[in-house]
Amino acid sequence: MVDTIAIKRVGIRDYLSIDIEAWMNNPDDMDFKPRTKISGNTFSISSATTGKEMARVELDEEQMEAAERDRQVELRVKFGVQGMHGRLNHIHPIIADGKAKKLANANWKTVQPIQFN
């Protein structure tokens, strides 16, 4: 299950585009089912499993216009796992290429319908 979601950037591409960071509790967790909603000019992301609101952001006039026109949002998600991703305290270089490596982050992009209230 998702521990926390942070909205990093809101922009307009083909659709309203929102970059988010989703932090999972463990690496075997696959429970990420986002649902998007707009109430007034507030965009929110909630979990379909629990119904709990995970993140919200205020949209400006141009972003609201794009959301109302398309009634869809492009979510660009960067996943991380608590305790596995983040800042490296001890660098362990790979001798073959001479560079320090850290765990890869999974990225995901999807187009979700927006529910308007």
VENQUIQUI-V124408 format. One record per residue. RES is the residue in one small letter. PHI is phi as a letter, one per 30 degrees, with the letter a starting at -180 (none if undefined). PSI is psi in whole degrees, -180 to 180 (none if undefined). Layout:
BEGIN
[[RES	PHI	PSI] [RES	PHI	PSI]]
END
This chain:
BEGIN
[[m	none	150] [v	d	131] [d	d	-56] [t	b	156] [i	b	135] [a	b	130] [i	d	121] [k	c	-37] [r	a	143] [v	b	127] [g	a	-175] [i	b	124] [r	c	-120] [d	d	-38] [y	b	-179] [l	d	127] [s	c	128] [i	b	123] [d	c	128] [i	b	156] [e	c	124] [a	c	120] [w	c	119] [m	c	158] [n	d	-36] [n	b	161] [p	d	-19] [d	c	2] [d	d	126] [m	c	11] [d	d	84] [f	b	102] [k	b	86] [p	d	146] [r	b	137] [t	c	147] [k	a	147] [i	b	125] [s	b	116] [g	i	-118] [n	c	23] [t	c	121] [f	c	133] [s	b	150] [i	c	129] [s	b	167] [s	d	131] [a	d	-27] [t	d	-50] [t	c	-20] [g	i	0] [k	d	135] [e	d	128] [m	c	-33] [a	a	155] [r	b	155] [v	a	147] [e	d	135] [l	c	144] [d	d	-179] [e	d	-44] [e	d	-40] [q	d	-40] [m	d	-41] [e	d	-43] [a	d	-40] [a	d	-43] [e	d	-35] [r	d	-49] [d	c	-26] [r	h	27] [q	b	159] [v	b	141] [e	c	114] [l	c	125] [r	c	105] [v	c	133] [k	c	117] [f	c	144] [g	b	157] [v	c	129] [q	e	128] [g	i	-12] [m	c	-35] [h	c	166] [g	k	-150] [r	d	132] [l	d	125] [n	c	-34] [h	b	116] [i	d	126] [h	c	97] [p	d	148] [i	d	118] [i	d	-33] [a	e	-41] [d	c	-2] [g	i	13] [k	c	148] [a	d	140] [k	c	151] [k	b	169] [l	d	141] [a	d	144] [n	c	142] [a	d	136] [n	c	150] [w	b	141] [k	b	132] [t	b	156] [v	c	122] [q	c	144] [p	d	150] [i	c	131] [q	c	127] [f	c	136] [n	c	none]]
END
